[in-house]
Amino acid sequence: MVMKMNIIDLLLITVTMFSLSAGQILFKITAQNINGNLINLLTSRIFFIALFIYGITTVLWLYVLTRIPLYKAYPFYGMSFIIIPFFSYIYLKEPVYINTFIGGILIIAGIYITVGVK
């Protein structure tokens, strides 16, 4: 079964990847705030927001998979290796190195080659 991806499909995948990345940033903020304490985790609003985002994103991903074969959709997960360092730099003040940009370019090229977006 060959299915051609359209702009809606690409938009849905992009929203999914950005949502997953936002969830990861919220998980990191949670980890920084709980000090290894389970009670702090279970009372953290940020943690539950992250879980909510992941839940909604999972439903969105399932919808994406009704429209696109997995072999075409899954390579886009590589976008998270670009989005998360960008978010980490902005929201967590973590450093980003030139290798991140070089790797990002290679990931984008890999997605393009793998999926063959036309």
N, C-alpha and C positions, 0 to 999 in steps of 0.2 A: 504494500500500500504506500504510494507516494503522495504526500500531501504538501502543498505549497504553503509556506508561511506568509501571512499578510501583515500589514501594519498593526492591526488589532492584536494579533498573536504576539508580535514583538513588544507591543506596549504592555500586554498582560505579563509576559515573562519579565520585562524590566521592572514593573511594579512589584512582582514577586521577589526579585533579587534585592531591590532596595528595601523592601519590608523585612526580609530575612536579615539583611545587614543591620537595619535599625534595631531589630531584636537582639542581635549579637552585642551591639554597643550597650543596650540596656542591661544585658546579662553581665557585661564587664563592669558597668557602674554598680550593679547589685553586688557583684563579687567584692568590689572595693569597699562597699558600705557595710557588709554583714560581719566582717571580722571573724569569719569561720564559725559563726554562731547560727544554729538551726532556727532558733526563735527569731533572730533578726531577719533571716531569710523568709520565714513564713509570715512575717508582719511587714515585709517590704512591698510598698505599692509599685515600685519600679519593677520588681520581679514579676508581679502579676500582670502588669502592663506588657512586659516582654512576652509572657506566656500567651496573653490574649492576642498580641500581634502574630506570634507563631501559629496560633490556632487558626486565625483568619487567613493567614498566608498559606497554611496547609490546604484549606478549602479552595483558595484561589489556584494553588498549584494543581489540585485535582481537576479543577475546571480547565486549566491549561492543557492537561493531559488528555482531556476529552476532545480537544481540538488539534493537538499536535502529537506525533509519535514521540515516545520517550527519547529515542536516539537523536532527534532533532532538538528537543527541549532541554535535555540535561546538560549539554555542553555550556549552556548559558550560566550554569552555576559558577563557572569560572569568573564571571563578573564580580562575584563576591570578593575575590582576591584583589580586586581593584577598588571596589566601593568601601569595604571595611577599613583599609588603611586611610582612605580619604576621610571617612567619618571619625576614625580614631584620632587623626591629626586635629580635626576641628573640635570635637567634643571631649576628647580625653587628653589632648595636648601631647600625644605620643609622636615621636619622630617618624618621618617618612624619608626614606633614602632613595637615591637615584635608581638603585636596583629594583625598587618597587615600580617605578615608572617603566623601566625597561621590561620587567616581567609583565606589566599590564599591557604593553604593546604586543608582546608575544602572545598573551592570552587572547586578546582581541583578534589577532591574526589567526590563532588556532580555532577560535569559534567560527570565524568567517570560513576558514578552510573546511572545518568539520561539518558545519551545517549547510554551507553553500547558499547563504541568503542571496536571493536574486531580486 
